[in-house]
Amino acid sequence: MSNHKKPELQRRIVEHLSGLYPQHNLAQLAGQLIVAMGIEPESPAPQPHRNLWDQSDSVLITYGNSVVKDNEKPLRTLKRFIDQHLKDAINSVHILPFFPYSSDDGFSVMDYLMVNPSLGEWEDITAIADDYRLMADLVINHMSARSRWFDNFKKRIDPGKDYFFEARLEDDLSAVVRPRNSPLLTRVDTADGERFVWCTFSADQVDLNFKNPKVLKEFVNIIRHYLERGVKIFRIDAVAFLWKEVGTPSIHLQQTHEVIKLLRTLIEHHTPDAIIITETNVPNRENLTYFGNANEAHIIYNFSLPPLLLYTLLSGDCRHLKTWMMSMPPAQAGTAYLNFMASHDGIGLRPLDGLVDDKHREEMVAAIKKFGGKVTYRKSREGVDKAYEINIALYDALKGTMDGGPDHLQSQRFICAHLIMMALEGIPAMYIHSFIATENDYAKLENTGHNRAINRHIWEEDSLHKALLDSDGHHQKIFESLTETLRLRCQQPAFHPNATQFTLHLGAGVFAFWRQSIQREQSIFCLSNVTRSEQLINLADINLIGTDQWKDLLSGETLKDLEGRLKLSPYQTVWLTNLVTESDRHSRVGGNPVL
């Protein structure tokens, strides 16, 4: 077949490969990737700019063993907990790395094709995938130093001999951007002498060498394996560091973006409704580049949101949050933001670069330390230790304010954070410990010596059930509030991830924005008091259409006087809508009446 008659899929793959492996036989390599992916060369391309989500989508983030029961595989316990308590509140589940690993709670993978036997089996993973849209991690940047591939690297045999990235001590690596203070290069004795391997994160996490197309082919096989086991969402971990070039920062290189485009092309031809999410915990402008031209990530994490929203609620001042939101481009059709407040990691501070100055950042860090949190530092390019990540359970992070310390409004502040997050443009993702309002786990922190362990508590199932049945405890109240709000949210077309969003200006103490559904049948005005004092708002300043009937979805109250004033209690949120569904008429999630 002549070049100009090559199938479109092969042509596209060759185009991607040309920027990665110009010295290779690109047509042959493209053919190998198509075979490895198990797709036909004539496979039609999926329709571009399709939204593979709507307002009913929300994600649970959890480890496979976040809930355990004696003598039962944790994945089965987890499935039962989700079925009993979270059905209809979430429809997607992100199970953090469930593979055999040697460190970093799963992110130092020893075998990509196995389920960690201590968690369960592939059948337990597919059982969850049968009932929920399953997100899995593609830990693509590095692999465990105890893996078979790395053992083969040291023995100088295949597969693995040339799978890991090497450098020399004399190389100029001064420009390399580091997320850790650990040494970049690790000395290794191999069968043919001393080698120095590149370790972005730790000596146990050795970076893979994607300059070798064999590594790419291995990952295409891995991706196909996951798709066949029911994975629909790929969280591509630490992908910003994927391609390395000595003498460069080795972050966000063009080759990295090309690898993502290539993987997307292959994945969407195999499973048209599969989704790629890139995990790039970097400053906001850099993060946005991973949308490409709607041909890279379908979804990117809104990494600036957690530290900005935390700062807002600890300071009682939403101006930084508003400035950021006004600068955010609407996600074009076929792309979306993933909104979250907490995850298995700490709250990263690099996404605040250019958004919050060092003085205000340090004030927040000081408050977190008072509330029992820890801080992880990294070396800046100037050689100065700079706070990189704060480590604390989110419930404890919101136990007070910067100037006032702990107070009695912790639960209200915590719920307010999540109501804001749920209403913003994008798809909400909830960490399991946010649903439960789990507190700092100091025992696990002490046992592991790792700061992130403070927010990775493991609940015993019976203890968790008791906590969720205790009407006097904060766990039950918050769990009920958040799950009911998510169920209410999924009925509102104005909360479609791509629905219109505009910032409203009601002062530093009220964070407010307007959402309008794609078909324009519904508007929701989302107003949150981010202070510990009552706030009064003139309804005339909001511009509600006088011919419509307006109701607060959260309290169930109807606005009677559109020229009157709205009273918001400390940390109260209202969602004022002009479209009331039959189920909304009888709902009342909580909150104070609207006056």
Secondary structure, DSSP 8 states (H G I E B T S, - for coil): --GGGS-HHHHHHHHHHHTT-TTS-HHHHHHHHHHHHT--TT-----TT-----TT--EEEE-TTSEE-TTS-HHHHHHHHHHHHTBTTBSEEEE---S-BSSGGGTSBS-TTS--TTT--HHHHHHHHHHSEEEEEE--SEEETTSHHHHHHHHT-TTTTT-B-B--TTS--TT---SSSS-SEEEEEETTEEEEEE-SSBTTEEEB-TTSHHHHHHHHHHHHHHHHTTEEEEEETTGGGSS--TTS--SS-HHHHHHHHHHHHHHHHH-TT-EEEE---S-HHHHHGGGTTTTS-SEEE-TTHHHHHHHHHHHT--HHHHHHHHHS----TT-EEEEES--SS-EESGGGTTTS-HHHHHHHHHHHHHTT-EEEEEE-TTS-EEEEEEE--HHHHTSEETTTEE-TTHHHHHHHHHHHHHHSSSEEEEEHHHHHT----HHHHHHH--GGGGG---EEHHHHHHHHH-TTSHHHHHHHHHHHHHHHHTT-GGGSTTSEEEEEE--TTEEEEEEE-TTSS-EEEEEEE-SSS-EEEEGGGTT--TTS--EETTT--B---TTSEEEE-TT-EEEEES---TTGGG---------
